[in-house]
Amino acid sequence: MKPRRRSIAGRDQRASAFSAILMRLCESVGALGAALVDAEGETVDYAGIMDPFDIKVAAAEWVVVMSLLRSSRIPNWPETEMVFLRGARKTFFIQTMAENYAIVMQLLPHA
């Protein structure tokens, strides 16, 4: 029996080479959506079963949060590379990468 593939949400931009990688990431961790985003909050590409607008906005907002952490005067916060926030309604994972890019994922609540 083949594993059931999740359906992909409608896209509002052309898929890139990152689309398939992000979709495999979503499938492997059970994420609702994932986005590759630059330092300015612009989504390079995304994948998942959630609305494209929602994952793009979430990614842009989390890049702002990471920017605030990196400019913080609180010890150790400027070195933050990963944030995992578990919530009652949504869970988010943010991982910074080289060249000021980041991966932002929205997961199931309490994930």
N, CA, C and O atoms as a printed pandas DataFrame, in Angstrom:
     atom_number atom_name residue_name chain_id  residue_number  x_coord  y_coord  z_coord
0              1         N          MET        A               1    0.835   -1.172    0.000
1              2        CA          MET        A               1    0.000    0.000    0.000
2              3         C          MET        A               1    0.888    1.246    0.000
3              4         O          MET        A               1    1.792    1.373    0.826
4              5         N          LYS        A               2    0.625    2.153   -0.921
5              6        CA          LYS        A               2    1.393    3.377   -1.022
6              7         C          LYS        A               2    0.953    4.361    0.062
7              8         O          LYS        A               2   -0.227    4.409    0.408
8              9         N          PRO        A               3    1.909    5.162    0.611
9             10        CA          PRO        A               3    1.512    6.203    1.543
10            11         C          PRO        A               3    0.707    7.267    0.804
11            12         O          PRO        A               3    1.006    7.602   -0.342
12            13         N          ARG        A               4   -0.289    7.779    1.454
13            14        CA          ARG        A               4   -1.157    8.776    0.850
14            15         C          ARG        A               4   -0.460   10.127    0.826
15            16         O          ARG        A               4    0.022   10.602    1.854
16            17         N          ARG        A               5   -0.406   10.743   -0.343
17            18        CA          ARG        A               5    0.229   12.058   -0.483
18            19         C          ARG        A               5   -0.773   13.151   -0.132
19            20         O          ARG        A               5   -1.964   13.046   -0.428
20            21         N          ARG        A               6   -0.271   14.188    0.497
21            22        CA          ARG        A               6   -1.113   15.320    0.852
22            23         C          ARG        A               6   -1.364   16.158   -0.388
23            24         O          ARG        A               6   -0.493   16.263   -1.252
24            25         N          SER        A               7   -2.532   16.750   -0.486
25            26        CA          SER        A               7   -2.812   17.603   -1.637
26            27         C          SER        A               7   -2.137   18.954   -1.442
27            28         O          SER        A               7   -2.003   19.446   -0.321
28            29         N          ILE        A               8   -1.724   19.530   -2.537
29            30        CA          ILE        A               8   -1.011   20.801   -2.520
30            31         C          ILE        A               8   -2.010   21.926   -2.716
31            32         O          ILE        A               8   -2.916   21.835   -3.545
32            33         N          ALA        A               9   -1.834   22.984   -1.945
33            34        CA          ALA        A               9   -2.694   24.156   -2.095
34            35         C          ALA        A               9   -2.415   24.809   -3.448
35            36         O          ALA        A               9   -1.320   24.676   -3.996
36            37         N          GLY        A              10   -3.413   25.513   -3.979
37            38        CA          GLY        A              10   -3.221   26.225   -5.237
38            39         C          GLY        A              10   -2.082   27.226   -5.128
39            40         O          GLY        A              10   -1.905   27.853   -4.083
40            41         N          ARG        A              11   -1.315   27.382   -6.187
41            42        CA          ARG        A              11   -0.158   28.275   -6.162
42            43         C          ARG        A              11   -0.496   29.610   -6.803
43            44         O          ARG        A              11   -1.323   29.684   -7.712
44            45         N          ASP        A              12    0.149   30.663   -6.322
45            46        CA          ASP        A              12   -0.022   31.984   -6.916
46            47         C          ASP        A              12    1.265   32.464   -7.590
47            48         O          ASP        A              12    1.358   33.612   -8.026
48            49         N          GLN        A              13    2.255   31.571   -7.669
49            50        CA          GLN        A              13    3.488   31.863   -8.401
50            51         C          GLN        A              13    4.019   30.561   -8.970
51            52         O          GLN        A              13    3.641   29.475   -8.530
52            53         N          ARG        A              14    4.902   30.683   -9.956
53            54        CA          ARG        A              14    5.466   29.474  -10.572
54            55         C          ARG        A              14    6.323   28.726   -9.570
55            56         O          ARG        A              14    7.020   29.330   -8.755
56            57         N          ALA        A              15    6.265   27.419   -9.639
57            58        CA          ALA        A              15    7.089   26.588   -8.765
58            59         C          ALA        A              15    8.545   26.691   -9.187
59            60         O          ALA        A              15    8.851   26.818  -10.372
60            61         N          SER        A              16    9.433   26.635   -8.212
61            62        CA          SER        A              16   10.867   26.643   -8.497
62            63         C          SER        A              16   11.452   25.293   -8.084
63            64         O          SER        A              16   10.722   24.377   -7.707
64            65         N          ALA        A              17   12.751   25.188   -8.160
65            66        CA          ALA        A              17   13.421   23.954   -7.738
66            67         C          ALA        A              17   13.221   23.691   -6.250
67            68         O          ALA        A              17   13.316   22.550   -5.798
68            69         N          PHE        A              18   12.943   24.756   -5.487
69            70        CA          PHE        A              18   12.748   24.600   -4.051
70            71         C          PHE        A              18   11.380   24.027   -3.689
71            72         O          PHE        A              18   11.213   23.484   -2.596
72            73         N          SER        A              19   10.402   24.138   -4.581
73            74        CA          SER        A              19    9.039   23.699   -4.280
74            75         C          SER        A              19    8.975   22.240   -3.848
75            76         O          SER        A              19    8.363   21.914   -2.831
76            77         N          ALA        A              20    9.600   21.375   -4.613
77            78        CA          ALA        A              20    9.570   19.945   -4.304
78            79         C          ALA        A              20   10.293   19.656   -2.995
79            80         O          ALA        A              20    9.854   18.810   -2.215
80            81         N          ILE        A              21   11.401   20.357   -2.750
81            82        CA          ILE        A              21   12.151   20.165   -1.513
82            83         C          ILE        A              21   11.306   20.589   -0.320
83            84         O          ILE        A              21   11.237   19.880    0.684
84            85         N          LEU        A              22   10.667   21.743   -0.433
85            86        CA          LEU        A              22    9.817   22.224    0.658
86            87         C          LEU        A              22    8.616   21.309    0.889
87            88         O          LEU        A              22    8.199   21.105    2.029
88            89         N          MET        A              23    8.061   20.758   -0.192
89            90        CA          MET        A              23    6.934   19.838   -0.034
90            91         C          MET        A              23    7.366   18.566    0.671
91            92         O          MET        A              23    6.650   18.057    1.534
92            93         N          ARG        A              24    8.539   18.044    0.308
93            94        CA          ARG        A              24    9.052   16.855    1.001
94            95         C          ARG        A              24    9.296   17.158    2.476
95            96         O          ARG        A              24    9.050   16.312    3.336
96            97         N          LEU        A              25    9.776   18.351    2.766
97            98        CA          LEU        A              25    9.966   18.758    4.155
98            99         C          LEU        A              25    8.632   18.770    4.895
99           100         O          LEU        A              25    8.531   18.247    6.004
100          101         N          CYS        A              26    7.615   19.362    4.287
101          102        CA          CYS        A              26    6.279   19.398    4.899
102          103         C          CYS        A              26    5.764   17.987    5.167
103          104         O          CYS        A              26    5.255   17.697    6.250
104          105         N          GLU        A              27    5.901   17.119    4.178
105          106        CA          GLU        A              27    5.410   15.752    4.326
106          107         C          GLU        A              27    6.175   14.987    5.398
107          108         O          GLU        A              27    5.586   14.182    6.120
108          109         N          SER        A              28    7.473   15.227    5.510
109          110        CA          SER        A              28    8.271   14.460    6.466
110          111         C          SER        A              28    8.028   14.868    7.912
111          112         O          SER        A              28    8.173   14.043    8.814
112          113         N          VAL        A              29    7.661   16.128    8.153
113          114        CA          VAL        A              29    7.440   16.573    9.536
114          115         C          VAL        A              29    5.973   16.880    9.843
115          116         O          VAL        A              29    5.639   17.253   10.967
116          117         N          GLY        A              30    5.111   16.726    8.861
117          118        CA          GLY        A              30    3.694   16.998    9.075
118          119         C          GLY        A              30    3.353   18.473    9.126
119          120         O          GLY        A              30    2.376   18.864    9.765
120          121         N          ALA        A              31    4.157   19.304    8.454
121          122        CA          ALA        A              31    3.904   20.748    8.434
122          123         C          ALA        A              31    2.738   21.076    7.502
123          124         O          ALA        A              31    2.532   20.421    6.481
124          125         N          LEU        A              32    1.995   22.090    7.875
125          126        CA          LEU        A              32    0.913   22.572    7.022
126          127         C          LEU        A              32    1.468   23.390    5.861
127          128         O          LEU        A              32    0.895   23.414    4.772
128          129         N          GLY        A              33    2.589   24.058    6.110
129          130        CA          GLY        A              33    3.217   24.862    5.079
130          131         C          GLY        A              33    4.637   25.198    5.451
131          132         O          GLY        A              33    4.997   25.215    6.628
132          133         N          ALA        A              34    5.443   25.466    4.443
133          134        CA          ALA        A              34    6.832   25.866    4.639
134          135         C          ALA        A              34    7.193   26.893    3.585
135          136         O          ALA        A              34    6.717   26.832    2.451
136          137         N          ALA        A              35    8.036   27.833    3.967
137          138        CA          ALA        A              35    8.468   28.863    3.030
138          139         C          ALA        A              35    9.955   29.118    3.186
139          140         O          ALA        A              35   10.491   29.105    4.294
140          141         N          LEU        A              36   10.608   29.350    2.064
141          142        CA          LEU        A              36   11.982   29.830    2.040
142          143         C          LEU        A              36   11.870   31.330    1.830
143          144         O          LEU        A              36   11.286   31.785    0.847
144          145         N          VAL        A              37   12.429   32.094    2.753
145          146        CA          VAL        A              37   12.232   33.538    2.752
146          147         C          VAL        A              37   13.578   34.244    2.902
147          148         O          VAL        A              37   14.485   33.734    3.560
148          149         N          ASP        A              38   13.699   35.429    2.281
149          150        CA          ASP        A              38   14.943   36.184    2.388
150          151         C          ASP        A              38   14.889   37.132    3.583
151          152         O          ASP        A              38   13.882   37.190    4.289
152          153         N          ALA        A              39   15.966   37.871    3.808
153          154        CA          ALA        A              39   16.092   38.736    4.979
154          155         C          ALA        A              39   15.093   39.892    4.980
155          156         O          ALA        A              39   14.830   40.480    6.029
156          157         N          GLU        A              40   14.544   40.217    3.831
157          158        CA          GLU        A              40   13.574   41.306    3.745
158          159         C          GLU        A              40   12.134   40.821    3.896
159          160         O          GLU        A              40   11.202   41.624    3.847
160          161         N          GLY        A              41   11.947   39.520    4.078
161          162        CA          GLY        A              41   10.610   38.977    4.244
162          163         C          GLY        A              41    9.954   38.535    2.951
163          164         O          GLY        A              41    8.786   38.145    2.948
164          165         N          GLU        A              42   10.689   38.592    1.858
165          166        CA          GLU        A              42   10.160   38.169    0.561
166          167         C          GLU        A              42   10.259   36.658    0.439
167          168         O          GLU        A              42   11.330   36.084    0.631
168          169         N          THR        A              43    9.143   36.015    0.121
169          170        CA          THR        A              43    9.132   34.567   -0.032
170          171         C          THR        A              43    9.740   34.181   -1.371
171          172         O          THR        A              43    9.285   34.622   -2.427
172          173         N          VAL        A              44   10.776   33.347   -1.312
173          174        CA          VAL        A              44   11.417   32.833   -2.517
174          175         C          VAL        A              44   10.546   31.733   -3.106
175          176         O          VAL        A              44   10.278   31.720   -4.308
176          177         N          ASP        A              45   10.108   30.820   -2.261
177          178        CA          ASP        A              45    9.204   29.751   -2.667
178          179         C          ASP        A              45    8.540   29.171   -1.431
179          180         O          ASP        A              45    8.971   29.423   -0.305
180          181         N          TYR        A              46    7.495   28.397   -1.648
181          182        CA          TYR        A              46    6.719   27.830   -0.552
182          183         C          TYR        A              46    6.094   26.527   -1.007
183          184         O          TYR        A              46    6.087   26.201   -2.194
184          185         N          ALA        A              47    5.571   25.791   -0.043
185          186        CA          ALA        A              47    4.844   24.556   -0.347
186          187         C          ALA        A              47    3.947   24.242    0.836
187          188         O          ALA        A              47    4.093   24.812    1.917
188          189         N          GLY        A              48    3.031   23.338    0.616
189          190        CA          GLY        A              48    2.164   22.896    1.701
190          191         C          GLY        A              48    0.717   22.850    1.295
191          192         O          GLY        A              48    0.362   23.036    0.131
192          193         N          ILE        A              49   -0.114   22.598    2.291
193          194        CA          ILE        A              49   -1.540   22.468    2.039
194          195         C          ILE        A              49   -2.306   23.712    2.483
195          196         O          ILE        A              49   -3.525   23.776    2.319
196          197         N          MET        A              50   -1.616   24.690    3.037
197          198        CA          MET        A              50   -2.292   25.903    3.483
198          199         C          MET        A              50   -2.302   26.961    2.374
199          200         O          MET        A              50   -1.581   26.842    1.383
200          201         N          ASP        A              51   -3.106   27.969    2.551
201          202        CA          ASP        A              51   -3.232   29.048    1.580
202          203         C          ASP        A              51   -1.877   29.736    1.394
203          204         O          ASP        A              51   -1.221   30.059    2.384
204          205         N          PRO        A              52   -1.444   29.968    0.156
205          206        CA          PRO        A              52   -0.152   30.612   -0.096
206          207         C          PRO        A              52   -0.004   31.962    0.608
207          208         O          PRO        A              52    1.066   32.276    1.132
208          209         N          PHE        A              53   -1.062   32.751    0.622
209          210        CA          PHE        A              53   -1.006   34.055    1.281
210          211         C          PHE        A              53   -0.658   33.900    2.752
211          212         O          PHE        A              53    0.161   34.654    3.278
212          213         N          ASP        A              54   -1.271   32.926    3.426
213          214        CA          ASP        A              54   -1.048   32.739    4.852
214          215         C          ASP        A              54    0.391   32.346    5.176
215          216         O          ASP        A              54    0.968   32.871    6.128
216          217         N          ILE        A              55    0.974   31.447    4.415
217          218        CA          ILE        A              55    2.352   31.043    4.708
218          219         C          ILE        A              55    3.318   32.166    4.353
219          220         O          ILE        A              55    4.335   32.328    5.028
220          221         N          LYS        A              56    3.030   32.947    3.313
221          222        CA          LYS        A              56    3.893   34.071    2.956
222          223         C          LYS        A              56    3.869   35.155    4.030
223          224         O          LYS        A              56    4.913   35.704    4.382
224          225         N          VAL        A              57    2.693   35.462    4.545
225          226        CA          VAL        A              57    2.586   36.476    5.604
226          227         C          VAL        A              57    3.274   35.984    6.877
227          228         O          VAL        A              57    4.012   36.732    7.517
228          229         N          ALA        A              58    3.032   34.741    7.237
229          230        CA          ALA        A              58    3.680   34.178    8.430
230          231         C          ALA        A              58    5.196   34.233    8.287
231          232         O          ALA        A              58    5.892   34.612    9.229
232          233         N          ALA        A              59    5.713   33.862    7.127
233          234        CA          ALA        A              59    7.161   33.870    6.900
234          235         C          ALA        A              59    7.718   35.286    7.031
235          236         O          ALA        A              59    8.759   35.489    7.657
236          237         N          ALA        A              60    7.035   36.255    6.450
237          238        CA          ALA        A              60    7.495   37.644    6.532
238          239         C          ALA        A              60    7.495   38.137    7.975
239          240         O          ALA        A              60    8.423   38.828    8.395
240          241         N          GLU        A              61    6.457   37.785    8.737
241          242        CA          GLU        A              61    6.386   38.213   10.131
242          243         C          GLU        A              61    7.484   37.574   10.972
243          244         O          GLU        A              61    8.063   38.232   11.837
244          245         N          TRP        A              62    7.774   36.311   10.728
245          246        CA          TRP        A              62    8.810   35.637   11.518
246          247         C          TRP        A              62   10.201   36.136   11.166
247          248         O          TRP        A              62   11.094   36.104   12.013
248          249         N          VAL        A              63   10.406   36.592    9.950
249          250        CA          VAL        A              63   11.696   37.201    9.610
250          251         C          VAL        A              63   11.882   38.490   10.405
251          252         O          VAL        A              63   12.993   38.795   10.839
252          253         N          VAL        A              64   10.816   39.240   10.595
253          254        CA          VAL        A              64   10.881   40.457   11.419
254          255         C          VAL        A              64   11.241   40.092   12.858
255          256         O          VAL        A              64   12.081   40.752   13.470
256          257         N          VAL        A              65   10.618   39.054   13.400
257          258        CA          VAL        A              65   10.922   38.614   14.765
258          259         C          VAL        A              65   12.390   38.214   14.877
259          260         O          VAL        A              65   13.068   38.609   15.826
260          261         N          MET        A              66   12.888   37.430   13.912
261          262        CA          MET        A              66   14.290   37.018   13.950
262          263         C          MET        A              66   15.213   38.228   13.858
263          264         O          MET        A              66   16.260   38.256   14.505
264          265         N          SER        A              67   14.844   39.210   13.073
265          266        CA          SER        A              67   15.633   40.433   12.962
266          267         C          SER        A              67   15.683   41.164   14.302
267          268         O          SER        A              67   16.732   41.675   14.695
268          269         N          LEU        A              68   14.565   41.214   14.991
269          270        CA          LEU        A              68   14.529   41.854   16.310
270          271         C          LEU        A              68   15.382   41.093   17.320
271          272         O          LEU        A              68   16.073   41.702   18.136
272          273         N          LEU        A              69   15.335   39.778   17.267
273          274        CA          LEU        A              69   16.170   38.985   18.168
274          275         C          LEU        A              69   17.648   39.241   17.901
275          276         O          LEU        A              69   18.445   39.369   18.830
276          277         N          ARG        A              70   18.002   39.312   16.633
277          278        CA          ARG        A              70   19.412   39.509   16.265
278          279         C          ARG        A              70   19.919   40.902   16.616
279          280         O          ARG        A              70   21.122   41.091   16.796
280          281         N          SER        A              71   19.032   41.865   16.714
281          282        CA          SER        A              71   19.455   43.216   17.082
282          283         C          SER        A              71   19.276   43.485   18.578
283          284         O          SER        A              71   19.514   44.603   19.036
284          285         N          SER        A              72   18.866   42.491   19.326
285          286        CA          SER        A              72   18.615   42.634   20.759
286          287         C          SER        A              72   19.911   42.848   21.537
287          288         O          SER        A              72   20.982   42.397   21.130
288          289         N          ARG        A              73   19.792   43.537   22.652
289          290        CA          ARG        A              73   20.927   43.726   23.562
290          291         C          ARG        A              73   20.945   42.652   24.653
291          292         O          ARG        A              73   21.861   42.618   25.474
292          293         N          ILE        A              74   19.965   41.803   24.661
293          294        CA          ILE        A              74   19.900   40.738   25.658
294          295         C          ILE        A              74   20.962   39.691   25.312
295          296         O          ILE        A              74   21.033   39.244   24.167
296          297         N          PRO        A              75   21.780   39.297   26.275
297          298        CA          PRO        A              75   22.847   38.329   25.988
298          299         C          PRO        A              75   22.329   37.057   25.318
299          300         O          PRO        A              75   21.287   36.521   25.696
300          301         N          ASN        A              76   23.064   36.591   24.334
301          302        CA          ASN        A              76   22.812   35.366   23.567
302          303         C          ASN        A              76   21.684   35.471   22.538
303          304         O          ASN        A              76   21.627   34.647   21.626
304          305         N          TRP        A              77   20.804   36.432   22.649
305          306        CA          TRP        A              77   19.717   36.530   21.675
306          307         C          TRP        A              77   20.198   36.887   20.276
307          308         O          TRP        A              77   19.638   36.375   19.306
308          309         N          PRO        A              78   21.211   37.744   20.120
309          310        CA          PRO        A              78   21.678   38.038   18.750
310          311         C          PRO        A              78   22.215   36.814   18.010
311          312         O          PRO        A              78   22.285   36.826   16.781
312          313         N          GLU        A              79   22.590   35.771   18.724
313          314        CA          GLU        A              79   23.102   34.549   18.092
314          315         C          GLU        A              79   21.993   33.543   17.774
315          316         O          GLU        A              79   22.274   32.432   17.324
316          317         N          THR        A              80   20.754   33.923   18.002
317          318        CA          THR        A              80   19.632   33.006   17.765
318          319         C          THR        A              80   19.575   32.593   16.306
319          320         O          THR        A              80   19.570   33.440   15.413
320          321         N          GLU        A              81   19.533   31.293   16.065
321          322        CA          GLU        A              81   19.444   30.755   14.705
322          323         C          GLU        A              81   18.154   29.973   14.479
323          324         O          GLU        A              81   17.777   29.706   13.338
324          325         N          MET        A              82   17.474   29.604   15.574
325          326        CA          MET        A              82   16.283   28.780   15.445
326          327         C          MET        A              82   15.281   29.171   16.529
327          328         O          MET        A              82   15.643   29.405   17.682
328          329         N          VAL        A              83   14.013   29.234   16.128
329          330        CA          VAL        A              83   12.926   29.491   17.078
330          331         C          VAL        A              83   11.858   28.444   16.835
331          332         O          VAL        A              83   11.481   28.173   15.695
332          333         N          PHE        A              84   11.379   27.865   17.912
333          334        CA          PHE        A              84   10.284   26.889   17.851
334          335         C          PHE        A              84    9.240   27.369   18.828
335          336         O          PHE        A              84    9.486   27.396   20.034
336          337         N          LEU        A              85    8.062   27.753   18.326
337          338        CA          LEU        A              85    7.005   28.292   19.168
338          339         C          LEU        A              85    5.790   27.390   19.072
339          340         O          LEU        A              85    5.178   27.266   18.011
340          341         N          ARG        A              86    5.449   26.771   20.173
341          342        CA          ARG        A              86    4.276   25.894   20.226
342          343         C          ARG        A              86    3.114   26.673   20.813
343          344         O          ARG        A              86    3.234   27.283   21.875
344          345         N          GLY        A              87    1.983   26.646   20.109
345          346        CA          GLY        A              87    0.812   27.353   20.574
346          347         C          GLY        A              87   -0.429   26.478   20.555
347          348         O          GLY        A              87   -0.424   25.381   19.998
348          349         N          ALA        A              88   -1.474   26.971   21.163
349          350        CA          ALA        A              88   -2.735   26.232   21.231
350          351         C          ALA        A              88   -3.404   26.153   19.857
351          352         O          ALA        A              88   -4.116   25.190   19.570
352          353         N          ARG        A              89   -3.179   27.162   19.007
353          354        CA          ARG        A              89   -3.822   27.183   17.688
354          355         C          ARG        A              89   -2.859   26.945   16.534
355          356         O          ARG        A              89   -3.249   26.427   15.488
356          357         N          LYS        A              90   -1.587   27.328   16.730
357          358        CA          LYS        A              90   -0.594   27.181   15.673
358          359         C          LYS        A              90    0.767   26.925   16.305
359          360         O          LYS        A              90    1.029   27.337   17.435
360          361         N          THR        A              91    1.613   26.251   15.575
361          362        CA          THR        A              91    2.996   26.042   15.983
362          363         C          THR        A              91    3.877   26.471   14.821
363          364         O          THR        A              91    3.583   26.176   13.662
364          365         N          PHE        A              92    4.967   27.175   15.143
365          366        CA          PHE        A              92    5.871   27.658   14.114
366          367         C          PHE        A              92    7.295   27.225   14.407
367          368         O          PHE        A              92    7.702   27.117   15.564
368          369         N          PHE        A              93    8.044   26.979   13.345
369          370        CA          PHE        A              93    9.467   26.669   13.423
370          371         C          PHE        A              93   10.174   27.572   12.434
371          372         O          PHE        A              93    9.788   27.658   11.268
372          373         N          ILE        A              94   11.219   28.250   12.909
373          374        CA          ILE        A              94   11.988   29.140   12.062
374          375         C          ILE        A              94   13.454   28.759   12.202
375          376         O          ILE        A              94   13.966   28.658   13.317
376          377         N          GLN        A              95   14.127   28.549   11.084
377          378        CA          GLN        A              95   15.554   28.211   11.067
378          379         C          GLN        A              95   16.255   29.155   10.110
379          380         O          GLN        A              95   15.936   29.187    8.921
380          381         N          THR        A              96   17.215   29.927   10.621
381          382        CA          THR        A              96   17.980   30.794    9.736
382          383         C          THR        A              96   18.987   29.956    8.965
383          384         O          THR        A              96   19.394   28.879    9.402
384          385         N          MET        A              97   19.373   30.471    7.819
385          386        CA          MET        A              97   20.307   29.776    6.938
386          387         C          MET        A              97   21.365   30.766    6.465
387          388         O          MET        A              97   21.329   31.946    6.814
388          389         N          ALA        A              98   22.295   30.275    5.676
389          390        CA          ALA        A              98   23.338   31.133    5.108
390          391         C          ALA        A              98   22.726   32.177    4.182
391          392         O          ALA        A              98   21.601   32.027    3.705
392          393         N          GLU        A              99   23.480   33.223    3.943
393          394        CA          GLU        A              99   23.074   34.287    3.017
394          395         C          GLU        A              99   21.800   35.013    3.467
395          396         O          GLU        A              99   21.091   35.581    2.637
396          397         N          ASN        A             100   21.507   34.999    4.767
397          398        CA          ASN        A             100   20.343   35.691    5.344
398          399         C          ASN        A             100   18.999   35.157    4.862
399          400         O          ASN        A             100   18.038   35.918    4.747
400          401         N          TYR        A             101   18.922   33.878    4.584
401          402        CA          TYR        A             101   17.654   33.237    4.262
402          403         C          TYR        A             101   17.165   32.478    5.489
403          404         O          TYR        A             101   17.923   32.240    6.430
404          405         N          ALA        A             102   15.899   32.106    5.467
405          406        CA          ALA        A             102   15.340   31.326    6.567
406          407         C          ALA        A             102   14.265   30.392    6.022
407          408         O          ALA        A             102   13.654   30.652    4.985
408          409         N          ILE        A             103   14.056   29.306    6.745
409          410        CA          ILE        A             103   12.940   28.403    6.485
410          411         C          ILE        A             103   11.927   28.642    7.589
411          412         O          ILE        A             103   12.272   28.608    8.770
412          413         N          VAL        A             104   10.691   28.883    7.215
413          414        CA          VAL        A             104    9.608   29.068    8.174
414          415         C          VAL        A             104    8.571   27.977    7.901
415          416         O          VAL        A             104    8.137   27.787    6.765
416          417         N          MET        A             105    8.184   27.265    8.957
417          418        CA          MET        A             105    7.161   26.223    8.816
418          419         C          MET        A             105    6.036   26.465    9.798
419          420         O          MET        A             105    6.263   26.848   10.946
420          421         N          GLN        A             106    4.819   26.237    9.334
421          422        CA          GLN        A             106    3.667   26.222   10.233
422          423         C          GLN        A             106    3.270   24.758   10.413
423          424         O          GLN        A             106    3.038   24.028    9.449
424          425         N          LEU        A             107    3.200   24.360   11.675
425          426        CA          LEU        A             107    2.871   22.984   12.029
426          427         C          LEU        A             107    1.515   22.933   12.710
427          428         O          LEU        A             107    0.893   23.968   12.952
428          429         N          LEU        A             108    1.066   21.743   13.015
429          430        CA          LEU        A             108   -0.188   21.569   13.736
430          431         C          LEU        A             108   -0.064   22.143   15.151
431          432         O          LEU        A             108    1.045   22.236   15.677
432          433         N          PRO        A             109   -1.173   22.526   15.769
433          434        CA          PRO        A             109   -1.107   23.028   17.148
434          435         C          PRO        A             109   -0.452   21.998   18.066
435          436         O          PRO        A             109   -0.637   20.793   17.892
436          437         N          HIS        A             110    0.295   22.469   19.019
437          438        CA          HIS        A             110    0.979   21.640   20.024
438          439         C          HIS        A             110    2.011   20.700   19.423
439          440         O          HIS        A             110    2.443   19.763   20.096
440          441         N          ALA        A             111    2.422   20.919   18.173
441          442        CA          ALA        A             111    3.393   20.022   17.533
442          443         C          ALA        A             111    4.728   20.078   18.248
443          444         O          ALA        A             111    5.670   19.391   17.853
